[in-house]
Amino acid sequence: MNGAKYSQLRAMLAITKGSLRGIFRSPSAVVFSLGFPLVFILVFGFIGKSTVSVKVGVDRRTDITSRYYQELSHAGTLKLVADQPEAEMEDDLKKGRLVAILNIVPKEGADHVTAYDINIRTSTASDAAKKVTLLSVLKSIAGKLDDETYKRPTVATFTQTEVPGREFKTIDFILPGQLGFALMSAAVFGTAFLFYNMRQTLVLKRFFATPIKRTYIVLAEALSRMIFQLISSVVIIALGHFAFGFTLVHGFATFLEMLVLSVFGLLVFMGFGFVVSSLAKNESTIPPLANIVTLPQFLLAGTFFPIDSFPGWLQPICKIMPLTYLIDALRKVAFEGLHLWHVGWDIAILTLWGVVVYAVAVKVFKWE
């Protein structure tokens, strides 16, 4: 020994450096500690900045050249729909897709100042909070015009009527989103961990010693997970319906159609699980890889918030995701009363995703 005093501080710093390097080399640590918080901040930040949240129909008799309408068209909180057929607009109102239908009628008021009759038609299916927001915007524009013309009382009079429709409850929006995400999480994480562990423990290799074909091995495992997840779906839907009044328009028939959609969604999402299980180099890399697939869809596919709540440039990305179409189909079937043949577009997009993801899975899947 050279007699130099051992530096505890230097040793501590060396260990710290090595440990820190190990953390940054761990995909799980980076994703869960840094990636997730950043994604949540970005998503909720976008929602906070978003201005399009209230979708309103415009009656074809409305004078769109009037000053009031021009001010309304620049209100960032509203998304005006003026090019839709009347029958379709009425149907959207009754199903809650539109918050209201407006008819703005200019008329000559006192002192030759233009006044406006604002006719607001809402539905019992419209979101109550959005009705309040709409009325607030309409009155604020009237107030602005009042200030410009020094007119009292107001230049605008409001008439509000409500047409019958299904009562829209929060659970009617939330439950299909949560059901869709539960199906995706179970399919991706469950399949990925299952087949990775079966390879690592040589279970798949032992299967090869039996007469059973590889295809049937996959089908058997898929069937077991499907049965389990269908039981979970039954519990979720039943609890939502009986405990919280979740809408099943056609009763048991709607319930069965939701289960059919659940099976279809599971089949598609399991393909992602096969891909993840094959790409994972060790068990600790499965969660980050699986979350790369599931987390963006959890946040952007309409699980918690309508896609219209996001900025315009982000909405096309939301509309690419397969979970978007499963959740959309579930909501249309449950609340709007559509049948499976009415949601063919959503099923077609899911099918396309299934073809693509299984084509990738066949290329990368490892049996040993």
Helices and strands as residue ranges (DSSP letters): H 8-24, H 27-30, I 31-35, H 36-49, E 54-58, H 67-73, E 78-81, H 86-94, E 100-108, G 110-112, E 114-123, H 128-149, E 156-163, H 170-200, H 203-207, H 214-244, H 252-279, G 283-285, H 286-300, G 307-309, H 315-318, H 322-334, G 340-343, H 344-364
